[in-house]
Amino acid sequence: MNQNLQKLFTIAKKPEKLGIGLMSGTSLDGLDIALCRFSACGLDTRFKLLHFVTIPYPDHFKHEVHEIFSRRLVDLQKVTLLNAYIASFHGELVLQALQQWSIDPTTVDFIASHGQTIYHAPKRLHRQAGYPNATLQIGDGDHLAVKTGILTISDFRQKHIAAGGEGAPLALYGDVLLGSKAGEDRILLNIGGIANLTYLPTDGDTNKILCTDIGPGNTLIDAACRKYFDRAFDKDALIALSGTVNQDLLAALLDHPFFSEKAPKTTGPELFNMAYVEDAQQVSGTKNIQPADLISTLSEFTAKSIADFVARNLPAGSKIYASGGGAKNHFVINCIRMLLHQDAILDTGALGIHPDAKEAILFALLGNEALSGEPLKIGSNPAVLMGKFSFPV
């Protein structure tokens, strides 16, 4: 038997596996690296987070990615170069983390890499006749495997699309395996660049489970902070708290067909970007709004779009557990809490899931499923195992 296939078979049969999950989101804060130990698979999965770190991206790296990120027209050579460069750079960061943790790379069974999304194009957004749902993540798995010497599983979203999905959000599979609890309606809310949630019903009926994007998370707030304040994000929501929400602009921001479309649905910065904000300012006559008021209004927009979706679609009183960078934005979280009359919104740490590490953990879990699991049918979602295998040699 081919040695790579023999090794793959050996890893798949192991009662415990050591896996790394990598997540690089649309906010481009840095690379999330989660080292996890897994036993079993599917609904019997047990995991332990051993180590976690977010290694911030240098400014020059962010600039390079921003040149091709969510743009319809880009330099094809730059895309090609970054596909290899990002993977090699991520490999360096993985090796750096393992050295910091005193972990020998040869003891790690697999890396599960999300890659870097540069364009997300569901049919509802691209509206090109004859073309399917599509998405593109770069950071080639072969380069990452060769750089680290570790079996790498990557490009998870393509199988989801090939099987009829939109390629996002993939949190569904991990949320179901790690976050369900009989007797409690749960909403696992992730506020990254885009806000998404998974609803887990109290009775465990998989036909009632819903996983969907909701709208903007941090993406518009961060973009406006970069443009007007030369800051990557609104730390501690200080800018939002110093401003006043403009109700005319808020109404214009909420006036888009996406918010009335049936879930599940996906979106991205291809829709929710500064051009979207400028169009809303034009419609509402708020082109001269003060920058702090703009940040406050965009923060309210994120909160209200989330709260409106929950109120319209999910059972009242469902417990909300938040993760992602937006879970640290007190302005956004307090707005959601007040709009939904919630006493509190907890972070996913209350479920034993590190809120900052959640997405990296979820991709590590998808890697474990790709190795040892079976396709899991959850409602109308594709029952598929996702990820492509890349060997170090």
Backbone hydrogen bonds in HBPLUS format (Angstrom, degrees):
<---DONOR---> <-ACCEPTOR-->    atom                        ^
c    i                          cat <-CA-CA->   ^        H-A-AA   ^      H-
h    n   atom  resd res      DA  || num        DHA   H-A  angle D-A-AA Bond
n    s   type  num  typ     dist DA aas  dist angle  dist       angle   num
A0006-GLN N   A0002-ASN O   2.89 MM   4  6.18 153.2  1.97 153.4 162.2     1
A0007-LYS N   A0003-GLN O   2.90 MM   4  6.12 157.6  1.95 147.6 153.0     2
A0008-LEU N   A0004-ASN O   2.89 MM   4  6.12 155.8  1.95 145.9 153.1     3
A0009-PHE N   A0005-LEU O   2.90 MM   4  6.08 157.5  1.95 146.5 152.1     4
A0010-THR N   A0006-GLN O   2.97 MM   4  6.20 152.2  2.05 144.4 152.1     5
A0011-ILE N   A0007-LYS O   2.93 MM   4  6.19 161.7  1.96 153.6 157.6     6
A0012-ALA N   A0008-LEU O   2.95 MM   4  6.12 162.7  1.98 149.7 154.9     7
A0013-LYS N   A0009-PHE O   3.22 MM   4  6.40 140.5  2.39 139.9 148.5     8
A0014-LYS N   A0011-ILE O   3.09 MM   3  5.31 153.0  2.17 107.2 115.5     9
A0017-LYS N   A0038-PHE O   2.85 MM  21  5.18 154.2  1.92 143.6 151.9    10
A0038-PHE N   A0017-LYS O   2.84 MM  21  5.18 163.5  1.87 152.4 158.0    11
A0109-ASP N   A0018-LEU O   2.77 MM  91  5.30 140.1  1.92 141.5 154.8    12
A0019-GLY N   A0036-CYS O   2.88 MM  17  5.36 161.5  1.92 156.6 161.6    13
A0036-CYS N   A0019-GLY O   2.79 MM  17  5.36 175.6  1.80 169.5 170.2    14
A0020-ILE N   A0110-PHE O   2.92 MM  90  6.33 154.1  1.99 145.8 154.3    15
A0112-ALA N   A0020-ILE O   2.69 MM  92  6.03 160.5  1.73 169.1 176.3    16
A0021-GLY N   A0034-ALA O   2.85 MM  13  5.13 157.9  1.90 146.4 153.0    17
A0034-ALA N   A0021-GLY O   3.00 MM  13  5.13 164.1  2.02 149.6 154.4    18
A0022-LEU N   A0112-ALA O   2.88 MM  90  6.16 157.0  1.93 163.8 160.8    19
A0114-HIS N   A0022-LEU O   3.13 MM  92  6.00 154.5  2.20 136.7 144.4    20
A0023-MET N   A0032-ASP O   3.08 MM   9  5.07 152.9  2.15 137.8 144.0    21
A0032-ASP N   A0023-MET O   2.94 MM   9  5.07 174.9  1.95 156.5 154.8    22
A0028-LEU N   A0025-GLY O   3.20 MM   3  5.67 155.6  2.26 109.8 116.5    23
A0057-TYR N   A0029-ASP O   3.17 MM  28  6.21 160.6  2.21 128.7 130.0    24
A0031-LEU N   A0055-ILE O   3.02 MM  24  5.33 151.2  2.11 144.6 141.1    25
A0055-ILE N   A0031-LEU O   3.00 MM  24  5.33 158.4  2.05 146.5 144.6    26
A0033-ILE N   A0053-VAL O   2.86 MM  20  5.44 163.2  1.89 164.7 170.5    27
A0053-VAL N   A0033-ILE O   3.06 MM  20  5.44 150.0  2.16 145.4 154.6    28
A0035-LEU N   A0051-HIS O   2.92 MM  16  5.16 166.4  1.94 146.8 151.4    29
A0050-LEU N   A0035-LEU O   2.81 MM  15  5.56 153.5  1.88 156.2 164.9    30
A0051-HIS N   A0035-LEU O   3.35 MM  16  5.16 158.4  2.40 134.5 138.2    31
A0037-ARG N   A0048-LYS O   2.92 MM  11  5.24 156.3  1.97 146.3 154.1    32
A0048-LYS N   A0037-ARG O   2.95 MM  11  5.24 137.9  2.13 140.7 152.3    33
A0039-SER N   A0046-ARG O   2.90 MM   7  5.27 153.0  1.97 152.1 155.3    34
A0046-ARG N   A0039-SER O   3.01 MM   7  5.27 157.2  2.06 157.4 157.9    35
A0044-ASP N   A0041-CYS O   3.12 MM   3  5.49 140.6  2.28 138.8 136.2    36
A0045-THR N   A0042-GLY O   3.08 MM   3  5.48 163.1  2.11 119.0 120.5    37
A0061-PHE N   A0058-PRO O   3.08 MM   3  5.47 127.1  2.37 107.1 120.0    38
A0062-LYS N   A0058-PRO O   3.21 MM   4  6.60 162.0  2.24 155.8 160.5    39
A0063-HIS N   A0059-ASP O   2.94 MM   4  6.18 159.9  1.98 152.1 157.8    40
A0064-GLU N   A0060-HIS O   3.06 MM   4  6.27 157.1  2.11 142.2 147.6    41
A0065-VAL N   A0061-PHE O   3.08 MM   4  6.39 164.2  2.10 156.2 159.3    42
A0066-HIS N   A0062-LYS O   2.85 MM   4  6.01 163.0  1.87 154.8 160.2    43
A0067-GLU N   A0063-HIS O   3.20 MM   4  6.38 134.8  2.42 142.4 152.3    44
A0068-ILE N   A0065-VAL O   2.99 MM   3  5.67 155.0  2.05 119.0 125.6    45
A0069-PHE N   A0065-VAL O   3.00 MM   4  5.90 119.9  2.38 144.5 160.3    46
A0070-SER N   A0118-ILE O   2.70 MM  48  5.51 161.6  1.73 145.4 151.8    47
A0078-LYS N   A0075-ASP O   2.97 MM   3  5.28 118.2  2.37 103.1 118.0    48
A0079-VAL N   A0075-ASP O   3.13 MM   4  6.57 155.1  2.20 152.7 159.8    49
A0080-THR N   A0076-LEU O   3.01 MM   4  6.25 163.3  2.04 151.6 155.7    50
A0081-LEU N   A0077-GLN O   2.89 MM   4  6.13 162.4  1.92 153.8 158.5    51
A0082-LEU N   A0078-LYS O   2.90 MM   4  6.00 164.4  1.92 151.1 155.7    52
A0083-ASN N   A0079-VAL O   3.00 MM   4  6.14 141.9  2.15 144.7 154.3    53
A0085-TYR N   A0081-LEU O   2.94 MM   4  6.12 167.4  1.95 151.3 155.3    54
A0086-ILE N   A0082-LEU O   2.84 MM   4  5.50 169.1  1.85 141.2 145.0    55
A0140-ASP N   A0083-ASN O   3.03 MM  57  5.81 150.4  2.12 138.2 146.9    56
A0088-SER N   A0084-ALA O   3.06 MM   4  6.30 164.6  2.08 154.0 158.4    57
A0089-PHE N   A0085-TYR O   2.81 MM   4  5.99 160.9  1.85 156.4 162.2    58
A0090-HIS N   A0086-ILE O   2.81 MM   4  5.98 162.2  1.84 152.2 157.1    59
A0091-GLY N   A0087-ALA O   2.91 MM   4  6.12 150.3  2.00 143.9 152.5    60
A0092-GLU N   A0088-SER O   3.03 MM   4  6.38 149.1  2.13 143.6 151.2    61
A0093-LEU N   A0089-PHE O   3.05 MM   4  6.41 154.5  2.12 148.5 155.4    62
A0094-VAL N   A0090-HIS O   2.90 MM   4  6.19 152.0  1.98 149.8 157.6    63
A0095-LEU N   A0091-GLY O   3.02 MM   4  6.28 166.9  2.03 152.7 155.3    64
A0096-GLN N   A0092-GLU O   2.90 MM   4  6.12 150.3  1.99 143.9 153.0    65
A0097-ALA N   A0093-LEU O   2.93 MM   4  6.17 155.0  1.99 146.1 152.0    66
A0098-LEU N   A0094-VAL O   2.92 MM   4  6.21 164.9  1.95 156.9 160.9    67
A0099-GLN N   A0095-LEU O   2.99 MM   4  6.12 155.7  2.05 144.4 150.8    68
A0100-GLN N   A0096-GLN O   3.02 MM   4  6.24 155.6  2.08 143.4 150.3    69
A0101-TRP N   A0097-ALA O   2.95 MM   4  6.24 144.9  2.07 147.7 157.5    70
A0103-ILE N   A0098-LEU O   2.85 MM   5  4.99 176.4  1.85 149.7 150.7    71
A0102-SER N   A0099-GLN O   3.08 MM   3  4.90 155.8  2.14  99.7 107.2    72
A0107-THR N   A0104-ASP O   2.91 MM   3  5.64 165.1  1.93 126.2 131.1    73
A0108-VAL N   A0105-PRO O   3.13 MM   3  5.43 161.0  2.17 110.1 116.1    74
A0111-ILE N   A0151-LEU O   2.81 MM  40  6.24 144.0  1.93 153.8 165.2    75
A0153-ILE N   A0111-ILE O   2.73 MM  42  6.07 161.0  1.76 162.8 169.5    76
A0113-SER N   A0153-ILE O   2.85 MM  40  6.26 155.8  1.91 162.3 169.8    77
A0116-GLN N   A0138-ILE O   2.81 MM  22  5.24 164.3  1.84 151.8 157.3    78
A0138-ILE N   A0116-GLN O   2.93 MM  22  5.24 159.3  1.98 137.1 134.0    79
A0118-ILE N   A0136-LEU O   2.95 MM  18  6.01 167.5  1.97 166.6 166.1    80
A0136-LEU N   A0119-TYR O   2.83 MM  17  5.42 145.5  1.95 164.1 170.2    81
A0121-ALA N   A0134-ALA O   2.73 MM  13  5.01 154.4  1.80 147.6 151.5    82
A0134-ALA N   A0121-ALA O   2.97 MM  13  5.01 142.0  2.11 116.7 127.2    83
A0125-LEU N   A0122-PRO O   2.90 MM   3  5.59 147.6  2.01 118.9 127.7    84
A0126-HIS N   A0122-PRO O   3.06 MM   4  6.38 167.7  2.07 158.5 161.7    85
A0127-ARG N   A0123-LYS O   2.95 MM   4  5.31 156.0  2.01 136.2 143.9    86
A0131-TYR N   A0128-GLN O   3.10 MM   3  5.75 160.5  2.14 143.0 143.5    87
A0144-LEU N   A0140-ASP O   3.29 MM   4  6.62 157.1  2.34 146.9 153.4    88
A0145-ALA N   A0141-GLY O   2.89 MM   4  6.07 157.2  1.94 150.6 156.7    89
A0146-VAL N   A0142-ASP O   2.95 MM   4  6.11 167.6  1.96 153.6 156.6    90
A0147-LYS N   A0143-HIS O   2.96 MM   4  5.99 157.1  2.01 143.5 150.4    91
A0148-THR N   A0144-LEU O   3.12 MM   4  6.20 156.6  2.18 144.7 149.7    92
A0149-GLY N   A0145-ALA O   2.70 MM   4  5.41 142.2  1.84 144.7 155.6    93
A0152-THR N   A0390-SER O   2.98 MM 238  5.11 174.2  1.98 155.4 156.7    94
A0390-SER N   A0152-THR O   2.76 MM 238  5.11 149.1  1.85 158.2 165.3    95
A0154-SER N   A0388-LYS O   2.98 MM 234  5.28 153.6  2.05 138.5 145.4    96
A0388-LYS N   A0154-SER O   2.77 MM 234  5.28 155.5  1.83 145.3 153.9    97
A0161-ILE N   A0157-ARG O   3.20 MM   4  6.53 155.3  2.26 152.0 158.3    98
A0162-ALA N   A0158-GLN O   2.85 MM   4  6.09 165.1  1.87 153.6 158.3    99
A0163-ALA N   A0159-LYS O   2.94 MM   4  6.09 140.3  2.10 145.6 154.9   100
A0165-GLY N   A0160-HIS O   2.77 MM   5  5.17 150.2  1.85 155.9 148.2   101
A0164-GLY N   A0161-ILE O   2.93 MM   3  5.18 164.4  1.95 114.6 117.5   102
A0175-ASP N   A0171-ALA O   2.79 MM   4  5.84 167.5  1.81 169.9 174.2   103
A0176-VAL N   A0172-LEU O   2.98 MM   4  6.12 159.5  2.02 154.7 158.9   104
A0177-LEU N   A0173-TYR O   3.21 MM   4  6.38 160.5  2.25 141.5 146.8   105
A0178-LEU N   A0174-GLY O   2.86 MM   4  5.90 151.1  1.94 152.5 159.9   106
A0179-GLY N   A0175-ASP O   2.68 MM   4  4.99 146.2  1.79 136.6 144.7   107
A0184-GLU N   A0181-LYS O   3.36 MM   3  5.99 146.6  2.48 140.9 137.5   108
A0183-GLY N   A0202-THR O   3.00 MM  19  4.64 161.2  2.03 131.3 131.3   109
A0319-LYS N   A0185-ASP O   2.93 MM 134  6.23 152.8  2.01 161.1 152.8   110
A0186-ARG N   A0200-LEU O   2.92 MM  14  5.06 172.6  1.93 149.9 152.2   111
A0200-LEU N   A0186-ARG O   2.78 MM  14  5.06 169.5  1.79 154.4 157.9   112
A0187-ILE N   A0319-LYS O   2.75 MM 132  6.00 152.2  1.83 166.6 164.8   113
A0321-TYR N   A0187-ILE O   2.84 MM 134  6.17 165.1  1.86 168.5 170.7   114
A0188-LEU N   A0198-THR O   2.86 MM  10  5.15 166.0  1.88 154.9 155.8   115
A0198-THR N   A0188-LEU O   2.98 MM  10  5.15 143.6  2.12 128.8 140.3   116
A0189-LEU N   A0321-TYR O   2.82 MM 132  5.94 147.6  1.92 145.4 155.5   117
A0323-SER N   A0189-LEU O   2.84 MM 134  6.32 134.8  2.05 155.1 166.3   118
A0190-ASN N   A0196-ASN O   2.80 MM   6  5.37 172.1  1.81 163.9 166.2   119
A0196-ASN N   A0190-ASN O   2.94 MM   6  5.37 161.3  1.97 154.3 160.5   120
A0191-ILE N   A0323-SER O   2.94 MM 132  6.27 170.7  1.95 150.0 147.8   121
A0326-GLY N   A0191-ILE O   2.83 MM 135  4.76 162.9  1.86 163.7 157.7   122
A0192-GLY N   A0194-ILE O   3.29 MM   2  5.13 147.4  2.41 133.2 127.2   123
A0218-ASN N   A0192-GLY O   2.72 MM  26  5.87 150.7  1.80 143.9 153.4   124
A0217-GLY N   A0193-GLY O   2.90 MM  24  4.93 153.7  1.97 129.9 125.0   125
A0219-THR N   A0193-GLY O   3.04 MM  26  4.43 161.8  2.08 126.8 124.0   126
A0195-ALA N   A0215-GLY O   2.90 MM  20  5.57 161.8  1.93 148.6 154.2   127
A0214-ILE N   A0195-ALA O   2.75 MM  19  5.51 163.2  1.78 158.2 153.0   128
A0197-LEU N   A0212-THR O   2.97 MM  15  5.76 155.5  2.04 157.9 163.6   129
A0212-THR N   A0197-LEU O   3.02 MM  15  5.76 154.0  2.09 159.1 167.2   130
A0199-TYR N   A0210-LEU O   2.67 MM  11  5.09 161.4  1.70 154.2 160.9   131
A0210-LEU N   A0199-TYR O   3.34 MM  11  5.09 153.9  2.41 128.5 136.1   132
A0204-GLY N   A0201-PRO O   3.15 MM   3  5.46 163.6  2.18 111.0 116.0   133
A0208-LYS N   A0205-ASP O   3.00 MM   3  5.65 158.6  2.05 117.9 124.4   134
A0209-ILE N   A0206-THR O   3.33 MM   3  5.20 149.7  2.43  94.7 103.3   135
A0213-ASP N   A0265-LYS O   2.91 MM  52  5.77 163.4  1.94 174.9 170.4   136
A0222-ASP N   A0218-ASN O   2.77 MM   4  5.82 172.8  1.78 171.6 173.3   137
A0223-ALA N   A0219-THR O   3.05 MM   4  6.10 157.0  2.10 138.1 144.8   138
A0224-ALA N   A0220-LEU O   2.98 MM   4  6.12 161.3  2.02 148.7 153.0   139
A0225-CYS N   A0221-ILE O   2.94 MM   4  6.15 150.3  2.03 145.9 155.0   140
A0226-ARG N   A0222-ASP O   2.93 MM   4  6.21 155.1  1.99 151.0 157.1   141
A0227-LYS N   A0223-ALA O   3.02 MM   4  6.23 157.0  2.08 143.7 150.2   142
A0228-TYR N   A0224-ALA O   2.91 MM   4  5.93 170.0  1.92 153.0 155.3   143
A0229-PHE N   A0225-CYS O   2.89 MM   4  5.08 145.3  2.01 129.0 138.5   144
A0231-ARG N   A0225-CYS O   3.19 MM   6  5.31 174.0  2.19 117.2 119.0   145
A0237-ALA N   A0234-ASP O   2.99 MM   3  5.07 157.3  2.04 128.6 125.5   146
A0238-LEU N   A0235-LYS O   3.26 MM   3  6.33 172.6  2.26 129.2 129.3   147
A0241-LEU N   A0237-ALA O   2.95 MM   4  6.07 160.4  1.99 152.5 158.3   148
A0242-SER N   A0238-LEU O   3.18 MM   4  6.26 126.9  2.48 130.8 142.8   149
A0242-SER N   A0239-ILE O   3.00 MM   3  5.13 137.0  2.19 100.0 112.6   150
A0243-GLY N   A0240-ALA O   3.19 MM   3  5.34 153.5  2.26 103.3 111.2   151
A0250-LEU N   A0246-ASN O   2.95 MM   4  6.16 160.5  1.99 152.7 159.1   152
A0251-ALA N   A0247-GLN O   2.99 MM   4  6.12 158.6  2.03 143.5 148.2   153
A0252-ALA N   A0248-ASP O   3.15 MM   4  6.41 154.6  2.21 142.7 149.4   154
A0253-LEU N   A0249-LEU O   2.90 MM   4  6.15 154.6  1.97 154.2 161.2   155
A0254-LEU N   A0250-LEU O   3.06 MM   4  6.30 148.6  2.17 146.6 154.7   156
A0255-ASP N   A0252-ALA O   3.23 MM   3  5.07 148.0  2.34  95.6 105.0   157
A0256-HIS N   A0254-LEU O   3.04 MM   2  5.82 130.4  2.29 105.9  91.7   158
A0259-PHE N   A0256-HIS O   3.18 MM   3  6.12 146.5  2.30 128.4 132.4   159
A0260-SER N   A0257-PRO O   3.02 MM   3  5.47 149.8  2.12 113.9 122.7   160
A0261-GLU N   A0258-PHE O   3.22 MM   3  5.25 153.3  2.30 101.0 109.0   161
A0271-LEU N   A0268-GLY O   3.02 MM   3  5.89 161.4  2.05 124.3 127.9   162
A0272-PHE N   A0268-GLY O   3.10 MM   4  6.26 160.9  2.13 152.2 149.2   163
A0276-TYR N   A0273-ASN O   3.00 MM   3  5.31 124.3  2.32 104.5 118.0   164
A0277-VAL N   A0273-ASN O   3.22 MM   4  6.68 152.3  2.31 146.2 153.9   165
A0278-GLU N   A0274-MET O   2.86 MM   4  6.09 163.3  1.89 150.2 154.5   166
A0279-ASP N   A0275-ALA O   2.94 MM   4  6.13 153.2  2.01 146.1 152.8   167
A0280-ALA N   A0276-TYR O   3.11 MM   4  6.38 156.4  2.17 144.2 150.3   168
A0281-GLN N   A0277-VAL O   2.86 MM   4  6.19 149.3  1.95 149.6 159.3   169
A0282-GLN N   A0278-GLU O   2.94 MM   4  6.16 151.1  2.03 143.7 151.2   170
A0283-VAL N   A0279-ASP O   3.01 MM   4  6.31 162.0  2.05 150.9 154.8   171
A0284-SER N   A0280-ALA O   2.97 MM   4  6.06 155.9  2.03 145.2 151.8   172
A0285-GLY N   A0281-GLN O   2.90 MM   4  5.71 112.4  2.37 138.4 151.6   173
A0286-THR N   A0281-GLN O   2.91 MM   5  4.77 158.6  1.96 137.8 142.2   174
A0285-GLY N   A0282-GLN O   3.41 MM   3  5.26 155.6  2.48  96.5 103.5   175
A0289-ILE N   A0286-THR O   3.15 MM   3  5.32 156.2  2.20 118.9 116.6   176
A0293-ASP N   A0290-GLN O   2.94 MM   3  5.25 119.2  2.32 107.6 123.2   177
A0294-LEU N   A0290-GLN O   2.94 MM   4  6.28 146.2  2.06 152.6 163.4   178
A0294-LEU N   A0291-PRO O   3.11 MM   3  4.96 119.1  2.50  90.3 105.8   179
A0295-ILE N   A0291-PRO O   3.00 MM   4  6.36 159.3  2.04 153.9 157.8   180
A0296-SER N   A0292-ALA O   3.01 MM   4  6.22 159.2  2.06 144.8 150.8   181
A0297-THR N   A0293-ASP O   2.90 MM   4  6.05 154.6  1.96 142.6 149.5   182
A0298-LEU N   A0294-LEU O   2.85 MM   4  6.08 160.7  1.89 154.7 159.8   183
A0299-SER N   A0295-ILE O   2.95 MM   4  6.07 150.2  2.04 144.7 152.8   184
A0300-GLU N   A0296-SER O   3.02 MM   4  6.26 152.8  2.10 143.2 150.4   185
A0301-PHE N   A0297-THR O   2.84 MM   4  6.07 147.2  1.95 143.4 153.4   186
A0302-THR N   A0298-LEU O   3.06 MM   4  6.34 157.5  2.11 145.6 149.3   187
A0303-ALA N   A0299-SER O   3.13 MM   4  6.39 167.5  2.15 146.8 150.0   188
A0304-LYS N   A0300-GLU O   2.74 MM   4  5.87 166.9  1.76 155.7 159.5   189
A0305-SER N   A0301-PHE O   2.98 MM   4  5.98 162.3  2.01 148.7 153.6   190
A0306-ILE N   A0302-THR O   3.21 MM   4  6.38 153.4  2.29 144.6 151.4   191
A0307-ALA N   A0303-ALA O   2.90 MM   4  6.13 172.1  1.91 155.1 157.5   192
A0308-ASP N   A0304-LYS O   2.78 MM   4  5.77 164.7  1.81 150.8 155.4   193
A0309-PHE N   A0305-SER O   3.25 MM   4  6.22 155.9  2.31 132.2 138.3   194
A0310-VAL N   A0306-ILE O   3.04 MM   4  6.33 167.8  2.06 157.4 160.3   195
A0311-ALA N   A0307-ALA O   2.91 MM   4  6.06 167.2  1.93 153.8 157.6   196
A0312-ARG N   A0308-ASP O   3.02 MM   4  6.11 151.5  2.10 145.2 152.3   197
A0313-ASN N   A0309-PHE O   3.01 MM   4  5.98 147.1  2.12 150.8 159.0   198
A0314-LEU N   A0310-VAL O   2.97 MM   4  5.25 159.5  2.02 146.0 147.1   199
A0318-SER N   A0315-PRO O   3.32 MM   3  5.95 149.2  2.42 137.5 135.9   200
A0346-LEU N   A0320-ILE O   3.17 MM  26  6.44 137.6  2.36 171.3 159.8   201
A0322-ALA N   A0346-LEU O   2.70 MM  24  6.16 158.3  1.74 150.9 154.4   202
A0348-THR N   A0322-ALA O   3.04 MM  26  5.70 139.9  2.21 146.7 143.7   203
A0327-ALA N   A0324-GLY O   3.00 MM   3  5.54 151.7  2.08 113.8 122.2   204
A0328-LYS N   A0325-GLY O   3.09 MM   3  5.75 163.5  2.12 116.4 121.6   205
A0329-ASN N   A0326-GLY O   3.02 MM   3  5.04 159.9  2.06 103.9 110.3   206
A0333-ILE N   A0329-ASN O   2.99 MM   4  6.23 176.1  1.99 165.7 166.2   207
A0334-ASN N   A0330-HIS O   2.94 MM   4  5.79 161.6  1.97 141.0 146.9   208
A0335-CYS N   A0331-PHE O   3.04 MM   4  6.15 150.7  2.13 143.2 151.4   209
A0336-ILE N   A0332-VAL O   3.01 MM   4  6.30 162.7  2.04 155.2 159.3   210
A0337-ARG N   A0333-ILE O   2.94 MM   4  6.14 165.2  1.96 151.2 155.7   211
A0338-MET N   A0334-ASN O   2.96 MM   4  6.11 161.7  2.00 146.3 150.7   212
A0339-LEU N   A0335-CYS O   2.90 MM   4  6.05 164.5  1.93 153.3 158.0   213
A0340-LEU N   A0336-ILE O   2.98 MM   4  6.09 148.8  2.08 150.4 157.9   214
A0341-HIS N   A0337-ARG O   2.91 MM   4  5.76 104.2  2.49 133.6 150.8   215
A0342-GLN N   A0337-ARG O   2.82 MM   5  4.80 159.4  1.86 145.6 148.8   216
A0341-HIS N   A0338-MET O   3.23 MM   3  4.88 155.2  2.29  94.9 102.2   217
A0350-ALA N   A0347-ASP O   3.08 MM   3  6.18 170.5  2.09 131.0 132.1   218
A0351-LEU N   A0348-THR O   2.86 MM   3  5.24 153.4  1.93 108.8 117.6   219
A0353-ILE N   A0348-THR O   3.08 MM   5  5.33 157.7  2.13 142.8 137.8   220
A0352-GLY N   A0349-GLY O   2.98 MM   3  4.90 160.5  2.02 104.5 109.4   221
A0357-ALA N   A0354-HIS O   3.05 MM   3  5.17 124.2  2.37 100.7 115.7   222
A0358-LYS N   A0354-HIS O   2.95 MM   4  5.79 116.2  2.37 152.1 168.2   223
A0361-ILE N   A0357-ALA O   2.86 MM   4  6.01 162.0  1.89 165.0 171.0   224
A0362-LEU N   A0358-LYS O   2.89 MM   4  6.15 153.9  1.96 148.3 155.9   225
A0363-PHE N   A0359-GLU O   3.10 MM   4  6.41 149.5  2.19 145.1 151.7   226
A0364-ALA N   A0360-ALA O   3.04 MM   4  6.34 153.7  2.11 145.9 153.6   227
A0365-LEU N   A0361-ILE O   2.84 MM   4  6.15 153.0  1.91 150.9 159.0   228
A0366-LEU N   A0362-LEU O   2.94 MM   4  6.25 149.1  2.04 140.6 148.8   229
A0367-GLY N   A0363-PHE O   2.93 MM   4  6.20 144.8  2.05 141.8 151.3   230
A0368-ASN N   A0364-ALA O   2.96 MM   4  6.34 150.1  2.05 146.0 154.0   231
A0369-GLU N   A0365-LEU O   2.89 MM   4  6.23 154.2  1.96 149.3 156.6   232
A0370-ALA N   A0366-LEU O   2.89 MM   4  6.10 153.1  1.96 142.3 149.7   233
A0371-LEU N   A0367-GLY O   3.13 MM   4  6.37 142.9  2.27 142.0 151.0   234
A0372-SER N   A0368-ASN O   2.96 MM   4  6.14 161.9  1.99 152.4 157.1   235
A0373-GLY N   A0369-GLU O   2.69 MM   4  4.20 147.2  1.80 121.5 129.3   236
A0381-ASN N   A0378-ILE O   3.05 MM   3  5.65 155.0  2.11 142.7 142.9   237
